[in-house]
Amino acid sequence: MITLALSKGRIFDETLPLLAAAGIEVLEDPETSRKLILPTSRDDVRVILVRASDVPTYVTYGGADLGVAGLDVLAEQGAPGLYQPLDLGIARCHMAVAVPAGFDYASAARAGGRITVATKYPAIAREFFARKGVHVDLIKLYGSMELAPLTGLAQAIVDLVSSGQTLKANRLVEVERVMDVSSRLVVNQAALKLHTAPLRRIIDAFAQAVHEQA
């Protein structure tokens, strides 16, 4: 049995065409089913639904043979030992620094300066500001990043940005791009040795689908 770890939402939806290219159809809708393990049109393949941040953990420790994870999650957690054969080019967005309109970010983030930043991604943010020579006080939050500078909790945020409409609605402006983000296929290396043929067929089908969409 091959187990694929996915998270609900955009990654799940955008992975479906890639699965179809591999001849795999998920037989239940995760938005209406209460199941966390979903059957597919292939008896030897199943999908498990986990939090996006948990996908690398399930794959690393063998709870899943392969999965789809955003580069943001992989960069934040580190992914030693995970085979990452493909950038799937799905769930594209970018990570950015944003501040309230009118805030003098250039002065606050100059080399040798100090800034307070709220983020879900402290490791990425710490490395980003360290490269700039800026001292950063990090506050880890799990949601509603935009609220932090509006309440005085932080001077800036580091978060994912898609359309930018949420920033605009909360009177925040993007001031620096941290990294581009898309989703990667991740594979457990031990599983690849044990189930080489079926996993390689899935990987190759995904690669062909990505190539055709490019």
Phi and psi restraints in degrees (value plus and minus 20) as a CYANA .aco file:
   2 ILE   PHI    -115.5   -75.5
   2 ILE   PSI     109.0   149.0
   3 THR   PHI    -133.2   -93.2
   3 THR   PSI     105.1   145.1
   4 LEU   PHI    -130.6   -90.6
   4 LEU   PSI     104.4   144.4
   5 ALA   PHI    -115.0   -75.0
   5 ALA   PSI     105.2   145.2
   6 LEU   PHI    -153.0  -113.0
   6 LEU   PSI     136.5   176.5
   7 SER   PHI    -126.4   -86.4
   7 SER   PSI     130.1   170.1
   8 LYS   PHI     -85.0   -45.0
   8 LYS   PSI     141.7   181.7
   9 GLY   PHI      76.9   116.9
   9 GLY   PSI    -162.4  -122.4
  10 ARG   PHI     -81.1   -41.1
  10 ARG   PSI     -63.1   -23.1
  11 ILE   PHI     -83.0   -43.0
  11 ILE   PSI     -64.1   -24.1
  12 PHE   PHI     -79.7   -39.7
  12 PHE   PSI     -70.6   -30.6
  13 ASP   PHI     -80.9   -40.9
  13 ASP   PSI     -60.5   -20.5
  14 GLU   PHI    -102.7   -62.7
  14 GLU   PSI     -31.7     8.3
  15 THR   PHI    -103.5   -63.5
  15 THR   PSI     -43.6    -3.6
  16 LEU   PHI     -75.1   -35.1
  16 LEU   PSI     -64.6   -24.6
  17 PRO   PHI     -83.5   -43.5
  17 PRO   PSI     -51.8   -11.8
  18 LEU   PHI     -89.1   -49.1
  18 LEU   PSI     -59.8   -19.8
  19 LEU   PHI     -83.6   -43.6
  19 LEU   PSI     -60.6   -20.6
  20 ALA   PHI     -79.8   -39.8
  20 ALA   PSI     -58.2   -18.2
  21 ALA   PHI     -85.0   -45.0
  21 ALA   PSI     -45.3    -5.3
  22 ALA   PHI    -112.3   -72.3
  22 ALA   PSI     -12.8    27.2
  23 GLY   PHI      55.9    95.9
  23 GLY   PSI       6.8    46.8
  24 ILE   PHI    -141.1  -101.1
  24 ILE   PSI     106.5   146.5
  25 GLU   PHI    -139.7   -99.7
  25 GLU   PSI     107.9   147.9
  26 VAL   PHI     -97.0   -57.0
  26 VAL   PSI     107.9   147.9
  27 LEU   PHI    -109.5   -69.5
  27 LEU   PSI     -27.0    13.0
  28 GLU   PHI    -154.0  -114.0
  28 GLU   PSI     129.3   169.3
  29 ASP   PHI    -105.9   -65.9
  29 ASP   PSI     100.6   140.6
  30 PRO   PHI     -85.2   -45.2
  30 PRO   PSI     -38.8     1.2
  31 GLU   PHI     -99.9   -59.9
  31 GLU   PSI     -39.1     0.9
  32 THR   PHI    -134.4   -94.4
  32 THR   PSI     -43.0    -3.0
  33 SER   PHI    -105.5   -65.5
  33 SER   PSI     126.4   166.4
  34 ARG   PHI    -111.6   -71.6
  34 ARG   PSI     -23.4    16.6
  35 LYS   PHI     -93.7   -53.7
  35 LYS   PSI     125.7   165.7
  36 LEU   PHI    -121.5   -81.5
  36 LEU   PSI     -31.0     9.0
  37 ILE   PHI    -140.2  -100.2
  37 ILE   PSI      97.0   137.0
  38 LEU   PHI    -127.0   -87.0
  38 LEU   PSI     115.0   155.0
  39 PRO   PHI     -95.7   -55.7
  39 PRO   PSI     140.2   180.2
  40 THR   PHI    -146.4  -106.4
  40 THR   PSI     157.7   197.7
  41 SER   PHI     -91.1   -51.1
  41 SER   PSI     -27.4    12.6
  42 ARG   PHI    -131.2   -91.2
  42 ARG   PSI     108.3   148.3
  43 ASP   PHI     -83.6   -43.6
  43 ASP   PSI     -41.4    -1.4
  44 ASP   PHI    -119.0   -79.0
  44 ASP   PSI     -11.0    29.0
  45 VAL   PHI    -152.5  -112.5
  45 VAL   PSI     113.7   153.7
  46 ARG   PHI    -154.6  -114.6
  46 ARG   PSI     138.6   178.6
  47 VAL   PHI    -135.1   -95.1
  47 VAL   PSI     112.2   152.2
  48 ILE   PHI    -130.1   -90.1
  48 ILE   PSI     122.0   162.0
  49 LEU   PHI    -121.8   -81.8
  49 LEU   PSI      99.9   139.9
  50 VAL   PHI    -155.4  -115.4
  50 VAL   PSI     146.7   186.7
  51 ARG   PHI     -82.2   -42.2
  51 ARG   PSI     127.2   167.2
  52 ALA   PHI     -74.8   -34.8
  52 ALA   PSI     -60.0   -20.0
  53 SER   PHI     -91.5   -51.5
  53 SER   PSI     -34.4     5.6
  54 ASP   PHI    -115.0   -75.0
  54 ASP   PSI     -30.9     9.1
  55 VAL   PHI     -76.3   -36.3
  55 VAL   PSI     -70.9   -30.9
  56 PRO   PHI     -79.9   -39.9
  56 PRO   PSI     -54.4   -14.4
  57 THR   PHI     -86.2   -46.2
  57 THR   PSI     -65.7   -25.7
  58 TYR   PHI     -80.7   -40.7
  58 TYR   PSI     -61.1   -21.1
  59 VAL   PHI     -92.7   -52.7
  59 VAL   PSI     -62.1   -22.1
  60 THR   PHI     -78.9   -38.9
  60 THR   PSI     -64.0   -24.0
  61 TYR   PHI    -116.6   -76.6
  61 TYR   PSI     -10.6    29.4
  62 GLY   PHI      66.2   106.2
  62 GLY   PSI     -11.5    28.5
  63 GLY   PHI     -90.2   -50.2
  63 GLY   PSI     -40.0     0.0
  64 ALA   PHI    -162.9  -122.9
  64 ALA   PSI     131.8   171.8
  65 ASP   PHI    -102.6   -62.6
  65 ASP   PSI     -53.1   -13.1
  66 LEU   PHI    -173.3  -133.3
  66 LEU   PSI     146.6   186.6
  67 GLY   PHI    -182.3  -142.3
  67 GLY   PSI     156.6   196.6
  68 VAL   PHI    -142.6  -102.6
  68 VAL   PSI     102.5   142.5
  69 ALA   PHI    -155.5  -115.5
  69 ALA   PSI     124.3   164.3
  70 GLY   PHI     -91.0   -51.0
  70 GLY   PSI     128.5   168.5
  71 LEU   PHI     -80.2   -40.2
  71 LEU   PSI     -50.9   -10.9
  72 ASP   PHI     -80.4   -40.4
  72 ASP   PSI     -64.5   -24.5
  73 VAL   PHI     -86.4   -46.4
  73 VAL   PSI     -64.4   -24.4
  74 LEU   PHI     -85.1   -45.1
  74 LEU   PSI     -61.2   -21.2
  75 ALA   PHI     -89.7   -49.7
  75 ALA   PSI     -57.1   -17.1
  76 GLU   PHI     -90.2   -50.2
  76 GLU   PSI     -63.8   -23.8
  77 GLN   PHI    -105.5   -65.5
  77 GLN   PSI     -45.3    -5.3
  78 GLY   PHI      59.3    99.3
  78 GLY   PSI     126.2   166.2
  79 ALA   PHI    -158.8  -118.8
  79 ALA   PSI      34.6    74.6
  80 PRO   PHI     -86.2   -46.2
  80 PRO   PSI     114.9   154.9
  81 GLY   PHI      67.2   107.2
  81 GLY   PSI     -27.6    12.4
  82 LEU   PHI    -110.2   -70.2
  82 LEU   PSI     109.4   149.4
  83 TYR   PHI    -101.3   -61.3
  83 TYR   PSI     106.0   146.0
  84 GLN   PHI    -140.6  -100.6
  84 GLN   PSI      62.0   102.0
  85 PRO   PHI     -96.3   -56.3
  85 PRO   PSI     -41.7    -1.7
  86 LEU   PHI    -162.7  -122.7
  86 LEU   PSI     115.3   155.3
  87 ASP   PHI    -107.6   -67.6
  87 ASP   PSI      92.4   132.4
  88 LEU   PHI     -97.2   -57.2
  88 LEU   PSI     -34.0     6.0
  89 GLY   PHI      49.2    89.2
  89 GLY   PSI       0.5    40.5
  90 ILE   PHI    -131.1   -91.1
  90 ILE   PSI     146.1   186.1
  91 ALA   PHI      32.5    72.5
  91 ALA   PSI      26.1    66.1
  92 ARG   PHI     -92.4   -52.4
  92 ARG   PSI     118.9   158.9
  93 CYS   PHI    -183.7  -143.7
  93 CYS   PSI    -184.8  -144.8
  94 HIS   PHI    -167.4  -127.4
  94 HIS   PSI     140.5   180.5
  95 MET   PHI    -122.1   -82.1
  95 MET   PSI     118.4   158.4
  96 ALA   PHI    -163.8  -123.8
  96 ALA   PSI     141.8   181.8
  97 VAL   PHI    -114.3   -74.3
  97 VAL   PSI     111.9   151.9
  98 ALA   PHI    -152.0  -112.0
  98 ALA   PSI     127.8   167.8
  99 VAL   PHI    -159.2  -119.2
  99 VAL   PSI     144.6   184.6
 100 PRO   PHI     -81.9   -41.9
 100 PRO   PSI     124.4   164.4
 101 ALA   PHI     -76.7   -36.7
 101 ALA   PSI     111.2   151.2
 102 GLY   PHI      76.3   116.3
 102 GLY   PSI     -33.3     6.7
 103 PHE   PHI     -91.5   -51.5
 103 PHE   PSI     115.3   155.3
 104 ASP   PHI    -102.7   -62.7
 104 ASP   PSI      58.8    98.8
 105 TYR   PHI     -87.3   -47.3
 105 TYR   PSI     -56.9   -16.9
 106 ALA   PHI     -78.6   -38.6
 106 ALA   PSI     -59.0   -19.0
 107 SER   PHI     -94.2   -54.2
 107 SER   PSI     -62.1   -22.1
 108 ALA   PHI     -87.3   -47.3
 108 ALA   PSI     -53.9   -13.9
 109 ALA   PHI    -124.2   -84.2
 109 ALA   PSI       4.3    44.3
 110 ARG   PHI     -95.7   -55.7
 110 ARG   PSI     138.9   178.9
 111 ALA   PHI     -75.7   -35.7
 111 ALA   PSI     110.2   150.2
 112 GLY   PHI      68.3   108.3
 112 GLY   PSI     -28.5    11.5
 113 GLY   PHI     -99.5   -59.5
 113 GLY   PSI    -200.0  -160.0
 114 ARG   PHI    -157.8  -117.8
 114 ARG   PSI     118.7   158.7
 115 ILE   PHI    -164.7  -124.7
 115 ILE   PSI     126.3   166.3
 116 THR   PHI    -120.8   -80.8
 116 THR   PSI     107.0   147.0
 117 VAL   PHI    -148.7  -108.7
 117 VAL   PSI     111.8   151.8
 118 ALA   PHI    -119.9   -79.9
 118 ALA   PSI     117.6   157.6
 119 THR   PHI    -185.3  -145.3
 119 THR   PSI     137.9   177.9
 120 LYS   PHI    -107.2   -67.2
 120 LYS   PSI     -27.5    12.5
 121 TYR   PHI    -144.5  -104.5
 121 TYR   PSI      47.5    87.5
 122 PRO   PHI     -84.1   -44.1
 122 PRO   PSI     -56.2   -16.2
 123 ALA   PHI     -85.6   -45.6
 123 ALA   PSI     -65.4   -25.4
 124 ILE   PHI     -84.5   -44.5
 124 ILE   PSI     -64.7   -24.7
 125 ALA   PHI     -84.2   -44.2
 125 ALA   PSI     -62.3   -22.3
 126 ARG   PHI     -80.9   -40.9
 126 ARG   PSI     -64.8   -24.8
 127 GLU   PHI     -86.6   -46.6
 127 GLU   PSI     -60.1   -20.1
 128 PHE   PHI     -80.8   -40.8
 128 PHE   PSI     -69.2   -29.2
 129 PHE   PHI     -93.5   -53.5
 129 PHE   PSI     -49.2    -9.2
 130 ALA   PHI     -83.2   -43.2
 130 ALA   PSI     -59.1   -19.1
 131 ARG   PHI     -83.4   -43.4
 131 ARG   PSI     -46.7    -6.7
 132 LYS   PHI    -108.7   -68.7
 132 LYS   PSI     -25.7    14.3
 133 GLY   PHI      54.9    94.9
 133 GLY   PSI       6.6    46.6
 134 VAL   PHI    -126.3   -86.3
 134 VAL   PSI     112.2   152.2
 135 HIS   PHI     -97.8   -57.8
 135 HIS   PSI     114.0   154.0
 136 VAL   PHI    -150.3  -110.3
 136 VAL   PSI     112.9   152.9
 137 ASP   PHI    -120.3   -80.3
 137 ASP   PSI      95.9   135.9
 138 LEU   PHI    -120.8   -80.8
 138 LEU   PSI     115.7   155.7
 139 ILE   PHI    -139.6   -99.6
 139 ILE   PSI      96.6   136.6
 140 LYS   PHI    -106.1   -66.1
 140 LYS   PSI     106.5   146.5
 141 LEU   PHI    -143.5  -103.5
 141 LEU   PSI     143.7   183.7
 142 TYR   PHI    -135.2   -95.2
 142 TYR   PSI     -22.4    17.6
 143 GLY   PHI    -192.5  -152.5
 143 GLY   PSI     146.2   186.2
 144 SER   PHI      31.8    71.8
 144 SER   PSI      31.8    71.8
 145 MET   PHI     -75.6   -35.6
 145 MET   PSI     -57.7   -17.7
 146 GLU   PHI     -80.4   -40.4
 146 GLU   PSI     -43.4    -3.4
 147 LEU   PHI     -92.5   -52.5
 147 LEU   PSI     -47.0    -7.0
 148 ALA   PHI     -79.1   -39.1
 148 ALA   PSI     -71.5   -31.5
 149 PRO   PHI     -92.3   -52.3
 149 PRO   PSI     -44.9    -4.9
 150 LEU   PHI     -91.6   -51.6
 150 LEU   PSI     -44.4    -4.4
 151 THR   PHI    -122.4   -82.4
 151 THR   PSI     -19.7    20.3
 152 GLY   PHI      64.9   104.9
 152 GLY   PSI     -14.5    25.5
 153 LEU   PHI     -87.1   -47.1
 153 LEU   PSI     -55.7   -15.7
 154 ALA   PHI    -166.1  -126.1
 154 ALA   PSI     139.3   179.3
 155 GLN   PHI    -104.8   -64.8
 155 GLN   PSI     -46.0    -6.0
 156 ALA   PHI    -168.7  -128.7
 156 ALA   PSI     146.8   186.8
 157 ILE   PHI    -148.5  -108.5
 157 ILE   PSI     134.2   174.2
 158 VAL   PHI    -140.8  -100.8
 158 VAL   PSI      97.2   137.2
 159 ASP   PHI    -174.4  -134.4
 159 ASP   PSI     149.5   189.5
 160 LEU   PHI     -95.4   -55.4
 160 LEU   PSI     123.4   163.4
 161 VAL   PHI    -150.3  -110.3
 161 VAL   PSI     110.4   150.4
 162 SER   PHI    -127.5   -87.5
 162 SER   PSI    -102.9   -62.9
 163 SER   PHI    -106.1   -66.1
 163 SER   PSI     -43.1    -3.1
 164 GLY   PHI      66.7   106.7
 164 GLY   PSI     -20.9    19.1
 165 GLN   PHI     -88.4   -48.4
 165 GLN   PSI     -54.5   -14.5
 166 THR   PHI     -86.6   -46.6
 166 THR   PSI     -60.6   -20.6
 167 LEU   PHI     -80.1   -40.1
 167 LEU   PSI     -68.4   -28.4
 168 LYS   PHI     -80.7   -40.7
 168 LYS   PSI     -61.3   -21.3
 169 ALA   PHI     -85.2   -45.2
 169 ALA   PSI     -44.6    -4.6
 170 ASN   PHI    -126.9   -86.9
 170 ASN   PSI      -1.2    38.8
 171 ARG   PHI      39.1    79.1
 171 ARG   PSI      19.4    59.4
 172 LEU   PHI    -132.7   -92.7
 172 LEU   PSI     133.3   173.3
 173 VAL   PHI    -148.8  -108.8
 173 VAL   PSI     122.6   162.6
 174 GLU   PHI     -97.3   -57.3
 174 GLU   PSI     110.7   150.7
 175 VAL   PHI    -137.6   -97.6
 175 VAL   PSI     -42.5    -2.5
 176 GLU   PHI    -170.1  -130.1
 176 GLU   PSI     124.8   164.8
 177 ARG   PHI    -114.4   -74.4
 177 ARG   PSI     104.9   144.9
 178 VAL   PHI    -108.7   -68.7
 178 VAL   PSI     -69.4   -29.4
 179 MET   PHI    -185.6  -145.6
 179 MET   PSI     133.1   173.1
 180 ASP   PHI    -104.6   -64.6
 180 ASP   PSI     125.2   165.2
 181 VAL   PHI    -148.6  -108.6
 181 VAL   PSI     115.1   155.1
 182 SER   PHI    -166.4  -126.4
 182 SER   PSI     158.4   198.4
 183 SER   PHI    -119.2   -79.2
 183 SER   PSI     122.5   162.5
 184 ARG   PHI    -131.4   -91.4
 184 ARG   PSI     129.7   169.7
 185 LEU   PHI    -103.7   -63.7
 185 LEU   PSI     107.6   147.6
 186 VAL   PHI    -139.9   -99.9
 186 VAL   PSI     122.5   162.5
 187 VAL   PHI    -154.3  -114.3
 187 VAL   PSI     117.5   157.5
 188 ASN   PHI     -92.9   -52.9
 188 ASN   PSI     104.6   144.6
 189 GLN   PHI     -87.3   -47.3
 189 GLN   PSI     -54.7   -14.7
 190 ALA   PHI     -87.0   -47.0
 190 ALA   PSI     -60.7   -20.7
 191 ALA   PHI     -82.9   -42.9
 191 ALA   PSI     -56.6   -16.6
 192 LEU   PHI     -83.7   -43.7
 192 LEU   PSI     -53.0   -13.0
 193 LYS   PHI     -94.7   -54.7
 193 LYS   PSI     -56.2   -16.2
 194 LEU   PHI     -99.0   -59.0
 194 LEU   PSI     -54.8   -14.8
 195 HIS   PHI    -144.2  -104.2
 195 HIS   PSI      30.3    70.3
 196 THR   PHI     -76.1   -36.1
 196 THR   PSI     -71.3   -31.3
 197 ALA   PHI     -84.6   -44.6
 197 ALA   PSI     -72.1   -32.1
 198 PRO   PHI     -86.4   -46.4
 198 PRO   PSI     -57.4   -17.4
 199 LEU   PHI     -89.5   -49.5
 199 LEU   PSI     -59.6   -19.6
 200 ARG   PHI     -84.7   -44.7
 200 ARG   PSI     -54.8   -14.8
 201 ARG   PHI     -84.0   -44.0
 201 ARG   PSI     -61.2   -21.2
 202 ILE   PHI     -86.2   -46.2
 202 ILE   PSI     -65.8   -25.8
 203 ILE   PHI     -80.5   -40.5
 203 ILE   PSI     -65.0   -25.0
 204 ASP   PHI     -85.6   -45.6
 204 ASP   PSI     -58.2   -18.2
 205 ALA   PHI     -86.9   -46.9
 205 ALA   PSI     -60.6   -20.6
 206 PHE   PHI     -81.7   -41.7
 206 PHE   PSI     -64.7   -24.7
 207 ALA   PHI     -81.3   -41.3
 207 ALA   PSI     -61.5   -21.5
 208 GLN   PHI     -85.8   -45.8
 208 GLN   PSI     -61.4   -21.4
 209 ALA   PHI     -84.2   -44.2
 209 ALA   PSI     -61.8   -21.8
 210 VAL   PHI     -83.4   -43.4
 210 VAL   PSI     -63.1   -23.1
 211 HIS   PHI     -81.3   -41.3
 211 HIS   PSI     -61.2   -21.2
 212 GLU   PHI     -90.7   -50.7
 212 GLU   PSI     -46.9    -6.9
 213 GLN   PHI    -103.2   -63.2
 213 GLN   PSI     -36.5     3.5
